[in-house]
């Protein structure tokens, strides 16, 4: 024995899944060795190709799963669910008299000069939106108490309509979320088989349409995203990878898989934002300060602008036909290709 410490590999893996391919990039930190891989996705079981890709990295590049110290994942499962309209069947509970909030939106048409322009159908149809007796004023003070009977009737109607989840969105709940929390508690008691999100817990911004729309997007993708993340963690454990899964967020950061199950809306632009963040880094290395990025996959096409080597951030980015009102890398996505069809 010469007393030297045996060399131990330290792998960091980045994985990006789209509607057609799953891409792997694995870095062995000590040697700087880089391994890349692309495998076809399985649309009926998103994420199943993860096991295939990891096995190929083991065989081809001698990657040892137990030496993986970091696993970061960007996914388009959420955004593809919206683009393909394959999300959950939802109902909505709001203040009586405000059941048309999604139909009215902001009264803007996508193309104001077209005689044939029309707005996209909301993700919750008008007959699945139920008003209940409750009201807060703009200061968050109660002017009309929550009527438990009307709430119970609304929940029963949602169940009869076959809703898989309920979104609760009241006026001025960004100041006072008491009524929303009370309704969510009643849903848990009366309908434990379905999920519920309140607008104030998803993104508590001042305007009811923006807040409600963001909560609806969160609930719409929730079942598919949660199921996907459950399968992801199970597959990582089956491959003996010790690193916890980190998910890229719409703002270019990362969060845990546990957070992603509930805060689905924060990862709607997960894969798209990762591409823009990487392109911004590449632009800085190339000395270019004004870049237009175009990322075309099998399901969506994403466009973003990079100024002075940095991605732009904003709210109200379009996810297909719907605005997303959380801070995110400014990416515009449209449906394209076979995955959308």
N, C-alpha and C positions, 0 to 999 in steps of 0.2 A: 504494500500500500504506500503510495507516495503522498498521501494526505490531502490531495486535491479534492475539491467538492465536485461531484458529478454534475454535468451540464443538464439543466432542466429546461425544457421548452416552455414557452409562454405564448400561447396563441390568442389573438383577438380576432373575432369574426364579425363581419357585417353582412347581413342578409337582407335583400330587397325582393319583395314578391309583388308581381303585377298580375294582370289577368291572363297572361300567356306564359311568362317565364319567371323563374325564381333565380336570382343572381347571388352568388357567393363571392366574398372577398375575404381571405384569411391571411393575417400577417403574423409571422413568427417573430416576436419582438427582438429576441437576442441576436438572431442572424440577419434580420431584415428581409427574410424570404417572403415572397408574396405569392399566394395561390388564388386563382380565380376560376369560377365555374358557373355554367348556366345550364339549368335543367327545365324541362317543360312543367307547367303547373297542371294541377288536377282540379278543374273547375267544380266538380261535384264534391270535392273534399279539399278545400284550400288549406295548404300547409302540409299535406301528406308528402309532398316532394322534399320537405326538409330532411327527412330521414334518408332519402335517396342521395341528396347532395352531400350530407355529412359522411355517409358511407363511402362515397366516391373520393372525398378529401382524405379519408383515412387510408384508402387503398392506393390512391395515386400520389398523394403528397405526404404520407406518413404522419398525418395529423393525429395526435393522441387526444381523444375527447376529454380525458381527465385533466389536461393541461390548459384547457380553455378558460382564461381568466375574465374575458369580457365578451358578451354577445349582444349586439345591437341590431335591431330589426326595424326596417321600414316596410310598411304594408299599404296596399291600396284596397284592402278588403272593404273598408268603410266607404270610401268614395265610390268604388264600383257598385256597392249595394245601392247607393243613391242613384247613380247614373242608369243602372239597369232596373231600378224600381223593384228590387227584390227584398225590401226591408219588412219590418214587422207591421202587422195590421194594428193601427193605433186608434184610440179615442182621445178626446180632449175635454177637460172640465175647465170652464172659465166663468166669469161673471155673467149673470143673466142680462141679456141685452147686448152682449158683445160676442155672440156666437159667430158673427161674420168677419171676425178679425183677419182670418187667413184669406178670405175672398177679397176683402178690401185692400189688404196689404198696405202699400203706400200710394195706391192709385196711379202708379206709373206703368206704362206699357213697355215691353222690351224694345219695340221699334215704333216710336210715336208718329212717324210719317207713313206707316204702312196701313192701308185700309183693311188688310187681312190679318193683322197682328192679333195675337191672343196670348193671354197669360197661361203658364203651365198649370195643370191641375195640382192643387195642394196635396201634400202627402197624407193629410187627413181630410176625408170628404166632409161636406157640410152636415150631413145627417149623422155623423159620428162626433159632433161637437155639442156638448151639453152645458147649458147655463144653469148656475145655482145662485141662490140668494146669499149675497155677501158683498161688502163694499168697504174699501178704505179710501180716504182722501189722499191728495198728493203728498201730504206730510206723513202718510203711513198711519193715520189715526182711524180707528174703526167708526164708520158712520152707519153701517148695517151689519149686524151680527151674522155669523155664518149659520145658515139653517141646515141642521144635520139631516132633516127629512129630505130636502131637495138634493143633498149630496148623495144620500143613500139611493134615491131614485136614479140619479145620473150614473152611479156605479152599476146599478142593475141593468140600465139600458146599454151601457158599454159591454157588459158581459153578454147580454142577449145579442148584441151586434157581432159577437165573436172577436172582440178586441184582445190582442195579446199583451198590450200595455196601455197605460193611461198617462197622458201628459197633463199636468195641473199648472195653469197659468192665469194669474189674477192681476188686475190693475194694481200698480204701485207696490207689488210684492218685493221689489228691489229695496224698498225702505223698510217694509215690515212683512216678513214671510210667515206670520202666525197662521193665517187662513190656509195657505198652501200646505203647511206642515200638518195641520189638522185634517185636511182632506186626504193627504198621503197616508196618515195613520188609519183613517177609516178604510181606505183601499186595502191596506195590509190586513185589516181585520175581516173585511167582507169578501175580499177576493185575493187570498194569499197565493193563488196560482199564477197571477199576472204581475208584471213589474210596473213601477210608477216612478216618474221623475217630475220634480217641480222646476219651474223656470228659474226660481231664485237660487236653487242649488247648482244648476248647470251653468248659468251665466247671468248674474244679477245686474243687468243694465236697465236704464231708465224707461225705455219705450217698450210697450207690451208686444208689438208685432215682432220686433227684433229679438226680444227675450224669448217669446214663445216659439219663434221659428228655430232658434238655436236649440231649444229644449226638444223640439220635435225631431230635428236631425239626430240628436243624441239618442233618443228613444228608437228612432227608425232603424238605426244600424246596430243597436245594442245586442239583440240575440245573436246575430252573425259574428260580431266582433268578440263578444264574450265566449262564444263557442270556439271561435278560432284561437283565442288566447289560451283557453283551457287545453286544447289539443297541442298547442305550441309547447306549453310547459311540460305536458306529459311526454312529448317526443324528445325534448331535451333531457328529461330525467331518464328516459329509456336508453339514451346514448351515453349516460354517465357524465354529462357535461355539468360541472359544478356552478358555472356562472349563471346568475339570475338574468332572465330576459329583460332587456331595456328596449323600450319602444320610442322611435323618433316621433316628435310632436309636430303639429302644424306650424309652430313658431320656430322650428329648427332645434329645439332642445330634446331631452329624453325624459321618460317616466317609466315607472315599473309596470309590469303586466297587471298587477292588482289594481292600480289606479286606472289603467286603460279600460278595464271591464266596466267601470262606472262612468268614467269621464271619456266616453267614446268620441265625443265631438272634438276633443283636443287632438285626436290622431286621424281626423278625416283626411288631412293633407299630409299624412305621415311620409309616404314615399315621395310625393311631389316636392315637399319642403326639403327633404334630404338631398334631392337632385339639385335644387337651386342653391342650397348651402355649399355643396361640393363644387358647383359651377362658379360660385363667387370666389372660392379659394383658388380655383384654377385661373380665373380672370386676374386675380392679384399676382399670381406667379408669372403670368404672361405679360403683365404690365398694361392690361386693357382695362379701361375704366367705364366703358359703356357696352354692355353685352345684352343681347336678347337670347334667352334660352328657349329651346323647343324640345320637349321630352314626349316622344310618341311611343305608346305601348299598344297592346292588343285591344285595350278597352277604352283608354282615354288619351287625350293629347293635352299637355300642360305647357303654358307659356308664361314666362316671367321676365322681368327687366332687372338688370343689375347695373347700378350706378356707383361710380367711385369704388368699385371692387366689393360692394356690399349689396345684399339682397334688400329689397324694399319690404316693409311690413305695413299691415293695415287691417281694417275690419270690413266686413261686407263683401269678401271674396265670393265669387260665384261657384257653387258646387253643382254643376249641371245647370238646372233652372232655379236654384235656390241660393239665397245669400247666407253666408256663415258669419255671424257677428261675434267672433272671438279674434283676438290679435293673432295674426298668422303671417307667414311669408306670403307675399302677394303673388299668388298663382291663379291663373284662370284655366279652368278645366272644362273640356267638352267631351262628349261621347264620340268615339270613333272606332271603326274596325269591327272585327268579328265578335269580340267579347261583348260589345254593346248590343249588337244585333241578336 
